Amino acid sequence: MQINIFSEISNFSYGVIGKNLAIELNKNLEVCLAPNFHQLSGIEKSEIKELQKMIDRLNKIDFQNLGVMFANGNQMFKFSGKKKIGYIHFFSDEVEGTWINQLKQLDGVCVPSKWQQKILGKYSIKSEVIPIGVNIELFSYFKRYNNFDKTKKFKFFSIGKWDERKNQKLLIEAFCEEFSVEENVQLVCMWYNPFQRKNIINEVIGNLTNKHKLFTKETGNSASVVLLNPVNNLSELVNVYKNVNCGVFPYRAERTGLRLLESLATGMPCIATDYSATTEFINENNCYLLKNNKKISLKNSDSYKMLKGNWVDVEKEELKKQMRFVFENYEESLKKSENSMLELKKRFWWNSANKLTSYILNIIN
C-alpha cells in the first residue's frame, strides 16, 4: 500500500519528525515523500538513499492515496489525498479559528502529546497521540564522568532559536545572578534564529550582569557565556551534547520539546519547565522540573500578541536553585539522568511509526 507524506525536511521540529516517521513508515508501507520546500537540510549520510527512493515516487504520485501532512493547522489546504491526516503541534492552550476550520475537515488529526490532545478536545476535534521519538543510532546514552573534575569548566547548555517563547533572557539573568565569574562554570548556548534579523550578540551582551562576559577573541577563557554556531546536521549536534554537563530549558511553552528529549537520551541531566508538550515525557524521575510557574496571556507578548491563549512564566529563583543544585550535586544528577534511559526506551521512532501505521490503517478501513 502506498501513502503520500507531505513535510519539510530540515533541522526544525516538523522537518525532523516528518523525515524520521517517513523513513520508519517506509519499512512497512510504500511512502511517496513530497518535501514542502525545495531545499532539504538536516539529512544524515545514512538517510540519503532511503529519502531519495521515497522522493523519486513523486514522479508517479497518486492523489487518491492517503495523505499525511506535517504542518501548522492552517496549512492543511496544501496537500492531497482521498483520505487526509494532519500531524500538528502548537504551544498555546487555545487554537486559532483558521486551524479549527481546516482540522475539522480532515479524516484524522495527530498530535505529539496528551496536552495538545486535551486542548483540541475543547473544540470537539478528536486526535491521536503519536509521540516524537529519538534517533537511537545518534542520540545514544553517553556515560559522563561520575567524579566531575572541578578544574574543568562546568557547562550549562541551552539550545533553541533565540525567541521570547524559549525564555533565554531569563536564563541569562538567572545564570549571571547565581554564579560569580570566579566560579568555574559556563553557559554554552546554541541560539541561532534564521527567522530573526535582530543581532543576537548585542542582545545577549545587553543582558549580561555581574562582570560576566561573552566569549570573543578578546575575552577568551575569562568569558563565562559562549554562543555556538548552528550545526549542519544531527551528528554534529551529538558531539555538542557530549561536551556539556547540564541542559537548561526554561521555556514558556513547547510544541514538541525535541531537543530536550534528545538531550535526555544522551544521559544529560536536564532542567525544564513542567508545562506543555514536554509533559508527555518529563517527570520527577528523569528531569529537574520547574514547577513554580504561572499562566500569562499571549496578549502580553511582544512576538505572539496576535495569537490566542496562554503560556507560563517561570520563576527565576526556582531556576537559579535548580542550576545551583545540579552544579554542586553532579553525581546525584547523573543518577537521575540514568533513570531517563529507562523512560526513553519507548521513545524510538519505530515505535512512533508503528502507532501512526495503526492509525492510518484504521482511517483507511
C-alpha positions in Angstrom: 0.0 0.0 0.0 1.3 3.5 -0.9 0.7 6.6 1.1 1.8 10.2 0.4 3.7 12.2 3.1 4.0 16.0 2.8 6.6 17.5 5.1 9.5 19.9 5.2 12.9 18.1 5.6 15.0 20.2 7.9 16.6 20.5 11.4 13.4 22.1 12.7 10.8 20.1 14.6 8.4 19.5 11.7 11.3 18.6 9.4 12.8 16.1 11.9 9.5 14.5 12.8 8.3 14.2 9.2 11.6 12.8 8.0 12.0 10.2 10.7 8.4 9.0 10.6 8.6 8.7 6.8 11.7 6.6 7.0 10.2 4.3 9.5 6.8 4.1 7.8 8.6 3.2 4.6 9.7 -0.1 6.1 6.1 -1.4 6.1 4.3 0.9 3.7 5.4 2.4 0.4 5.9 6.1 1.1 5.8 8.8 -1.6 7.6 11.8 0.0 6.7 15.3 -1.1 9.0 17.9 0.6 7.2 21.1 1.4 10.2 23.2 0.3 12.7 22.7 -2.4 15.7 22.9 -0.1 16.3 19.9 2.1 18.6 20.1 5.2 19.4 18.1 8.3 19.9 14.9 6.4 22.4 12.3 7.6 24.5 10.3 5.1 22.8 7.1 6.1 19.4 8.5 5.2 20.1 9.8 1.7 19.4 6.6 -0.2 16.1 5.9 1.5 14.9 9.5 1.2 15.8 9.6 -2.5 13.8 6.4 -3.1 10.7 8.0 -1.5 11.1 11.3 -3.3 11.5 9.5 -6.6 8.0 8.2 -6.2 6.8 11.8 -6.7 7.1 11.2 -10.5 4.1 9.0 -10.3 2.2 10.3 -7.3 -1.4 9.2 -7.0 -3.6 11.9 -5.4 -6.1 9.2 -4.4 -3.7 7.7 -1.9 -4.0 8.6 1.8 -2.0 11.8 2.5 -0.3 12.8 5.8 0.7 16.5 6.2 3.2 17.7 8.8 2.5 21.4 9.2 0.6 24.0 11.1 -3.1 23.6 11.3 -3.9 26.5 9.0 -1.8 24.9 6.2 -3.9 21.8 5.7 -5.3 23.1 2.4 -1.9 22.5 0.8 -2.0 18.7 0.4 -4.0 16.0 -1.4 -5.4 12.6 -0.6 -8.7 10.7 -0.8 -8.2 10.4 3.0 -6.2 13.2 4.7 -4.4 13.1 8.1 -2.8 16.2 9.6 0.1 16.0 12.1 0.2 19.2 14.0 1.8 20.7 17.1 1.3 24.0 18.9 2.2 25.8 22.2 -0.8 27.9 23.2 -3.7 26.5 25.3 -6.1 27.9 22.7 -6.3 27.2 19.0 -6.9 29.8 16.3 -10.2 29.7 14.3 -8.4 29.1 11.0 -6.9 25.9 12.5 -10.2 24.7 13.8 -11.9 25.2 10.4 -9.3 23.2 8.5 -8.7 20.5 11.1 -12.4 19.6 11.3 -12.4 18.9 7.5 -9.7 16.2 7.8 -10.2 12.5 8.2 -7.7 12.4 11.1 -5.5 14.6 13.3 -2.4 13.6 15.1 -0.5 15.4 17.9 2.7 14.6 19.9 1.2 14.9 23.4 -1.9 14.3 25.5 -1.6 18.0 26.5 -2.4 19.0 22.9 -5.0 16.3 22.5 -6.9 17.7 25.5 -6.8 21.2 24.1 -8.2 20.1 20.7 -10.9 18.2 22.6 -12.3 21.6 23.8 -13.1 22.3 20.1 -14.7 18.8 19.5 -11.6 17.8 17.4 -10.6 14.2 18.0 -6.9 13.4 17.7 -4.4 10.6 18.1 -1.3 11.0 20.2 1.8 10.0 18.1 4.7 10.8 20.3 8.0 12.2 19.0 11.0 9.8 19.0 14.8 9.7 19.2 17.3 8.5 16.6 18.8 5.8 18.7 21.8 5.4 16.4 22.8 9.1 17.0 21.4 10.0 20.4 22.5 7.0 22.4 23.4 7.0 26.1 26.8 8.6 26.8 28.2 7.9 30.2 29.5 11.1 31.6 32.2 11.1 34.3 30.9 10.4 37.7 33.6 12.3 39.5 33.4 15.7 37.9 36.8 17.4 37.6 36.4 20.8 39.4 39.4 22.1 37.4 37.3 21.9 34.2 34.5 24.3 33.2 31.1 23.0 34.2 28.9 23.8 31.2 25.2 24.5 31.4 23.8 24.2 27.9 20.8 25.9 26.2 19.6 25.1 22.7 16.7 26.7 20.7 16.3 29.6 18.4 16.5 33.0 20.1 12.9 33.6 20.9 10.7 35.1 23.6 9.0 31.7 23.9 12.3 29.9 24.7 12.9 32.4 27.6 16.6 32.8 27.1 16.8 36.3 28.6 15.5 34.9 31.9 18.2 32.2 31.7 21.0 34.7 31.3 19.7 36.7 34.2 19.5 33.6 36.4 23.0 32.4 35.4 24.6 35.9 36.0 22.9 36.3 39.4 23.5 32.8 40.7 27.1 32.2 39.6 30.1 34.6 40.1 32.8 35.0 37.5 35.2 33.3 39.9 33.3 30.0 39.8 34.4 27.5 37.2 31.2 27.5 35.2 30.0 28.5 31.8 26.7 28.9 30.0 27.0 27.4 26.5 24.3 28.4 24.1 23.1 27.5 20.6 20.5 30.2 19.9 20.7 30.8 16.1 17.4 32.0 14.7 17.2 32.2 10.9 13.8 33.9 11.0 15.0 36.9 13.1 17.0 39.8 11.8 18.0 41.1 15.3 21.6 41.0 16.3 21.5 38.2 18.9 25.1 39.0 20.1 24.2 42.6 21.1 21.0 41.4 22.9 23.0 38.7 24.8 25.7 41.2 25.8 23.0 43.7 26.9 21.6 41.1 29.4 24.9 40.2 31.0 25.5 41.4 34.5 27.9 40.9 37.5 31.0 41.1 35.3 30.0 38.1 33.1 31.4 38.3 29.6 30.5 36.8 26.2 33.3 34.7 24.6 35.2 36.6 21.9 38.8 36.6 20.8 39.4 39.4 23.3 37.7 37.9 26.3 39.0 34.3 25.7 39.0 32.0 28.7 37.7 34.7 31.0 34.3 34.5 29.3 31.5 32.7 31.1 28.9 32.8 28.3 29.6 31.1 24.9 27.5 31.4 21.8 27.9 28.4 19.4 27.3 28.5 15.6 24.5 26.3 14.4 25.3 22.7 13.3 24.8 21.3 9.8 23.4 18.0 10.9 22.4 16.0 13.9 25.7 14.1 14.0 27.4 17.4 14.8 24.8 18.1 17.5 25.5 14.8 19.2 29.1 15.9 19.7 27.9 19.2 21.3 25.7 17.2 23.7 28.7 15.1 24.7 30.8 18.1 25.7 28.3 19.8 28.1 27.1 18.9 31.5 23.5 20.0 32.1 20.7 21.1 29.7 18.6 24.1 30.8 15.1 24.6 29.2 13.1 27.3 30.9 10.7 27.7 28.0 7.3 29.3 28.4 5.7 26.6 26.3 6.9 23.9 23.8 5.4 22.4 20.7 7.4 19.1 21.0 10.5 19.6 23.1 12.5 17.6 20.6 15.9 19.0 21.8 15.1 18.3 25.4 14.2 14.7 24.5 17.5 14.3 22.6 19.4 15.7 25.5 17.8 13.3 28.0 18.5 10.4 25.6 22.3 11.1 25.8 22.1 10.9 29.6 22.5 14.6 30.1 20.9 15.9 33.4 18.3 18.5 32.4 16.3 21.3 34.0 13.0 22.0 32.2 9.6 23.8 32.7 6.9 21.4 33.7 4.4 22.5 31.1 3.0 21.9 27.6 4.0 19.1 25.2 7.1 18.0 27.1 4.9 16.7 29.9 4.5 13.7 27.7 8.0 12.5 28.6 9.5 14.5 31.5 8.8 13.8 35.2 10.4 13.9 38.6 12.3 10.7 37.9 14.2 11.9 34.8 14.3 15.7 34.9 14.6 18.6 37.3 11.2 20.3 36.9 10.5 24.0 37.1 7.0 23.8 38.7 6.5 27.3 40.2 5.1 28.8 37.1 2.0 30.9 36.4 -0.1 31.3 33.3 0.2 34.6 31.4 -1.7 35.7 28.3 0.0 35.8 24.9 -1.5 39.3 24.6 1.3 40.4 26.9 3.9 39.1 24.5 5.8 41.2 22.0 6.2 38.5 19.4 3.0 36.5 19.8 0.4 39.0 20.9 -1.7 38.3 17.8 -2.3 34.7 19.0 -5.0 33.5 21.4 -4.4 31.7 24.7 -1.7 31.5 27.4 1.7 30.1 28.2 3.6 30.2 31.5 6.2 32.4 33.2 9.0 30.5 35.0 10.0 31.7 38.5 13.7 32.9 38.3 14.5 31.9 41.9 13.5 28.3 41.3 15.6 28.2 38.1 18.6 29.5 40.0 18.1 27.0 42.8 17.9 24.1 40.4 21.0 25.2 38.5 22.9 25.5 41.7 21.8 22.1 42.9 23.0 20.3 39.7 26.3 22.2 39.8 27.0 21.2 43.4 25.5 17.7 43.2 26.5 16.5 39.8 27.0 12.8 40.7 23.4 12.7 42.1 22.2 14.4 39.0 23.8 11.8 36.8 21.9 9.1 38.6 18.6 10.9 37.7 19.8 11.1 34.1 20.4 7.3 34.1 16.7 6.9 35.1 15.7 8.8 32.0 17.1 6.0 29.9 14.5 3.6 31.3 11.8 6.1 30.5 13.0 6.7 27.0 13.1 3.1 25.8 9.6 3.7 24.4 10.7 6.9 22.6 12.2 5.4 19.5 11.0 6.5 16.1 10.0 2.9 15.1 7.6 2.8 18.0 6.0 6.2 16.9 5.8 4.9 13.4 4.0 1.7 14.5 1.4 3.8 16.2 1.0 6.0 13.2 0.7 3.0 10.9 -2.1 1.5 13.0 -3.9 4.9 12.9 -3.5 5.1 9.1 -5.0 1.6 8.6 -7.9 2.5 10.9 -8.6 5.6 8.8 -8.4 3.7 5.6 -10.7 1.0 6.8 
